[in-house]
Amino acid sequence: MSTIDELNQGLIDIGDVATLLGRSERFVRRLVEENRISFVKVGKYVMFRRNEVEDWIDARTVPQKHFD
């Protein structure tokens, strides 16, 4: 049987996502409300899979232009 820690492995909360993005928790809540980022509802809590948040960030990263 899995422990709670094993089940929660990889899940992070709104505060952790805000830290990863360098933004406020309010900003992350707005992303959730607008369905602009994937999330998991655990009862009344909104959680995120860390790898999905990192993929979301990567998908929105604009590559640096190199000027010669």
Secondary structure, DSSP 4 states (H G I P E B T S, - for coil): ---HHHHHTTEE-HHHHHHHHTS-HHHHHHHHHTT-S--EEETTEEEEEHHHHHHHHHHTPPPPP---
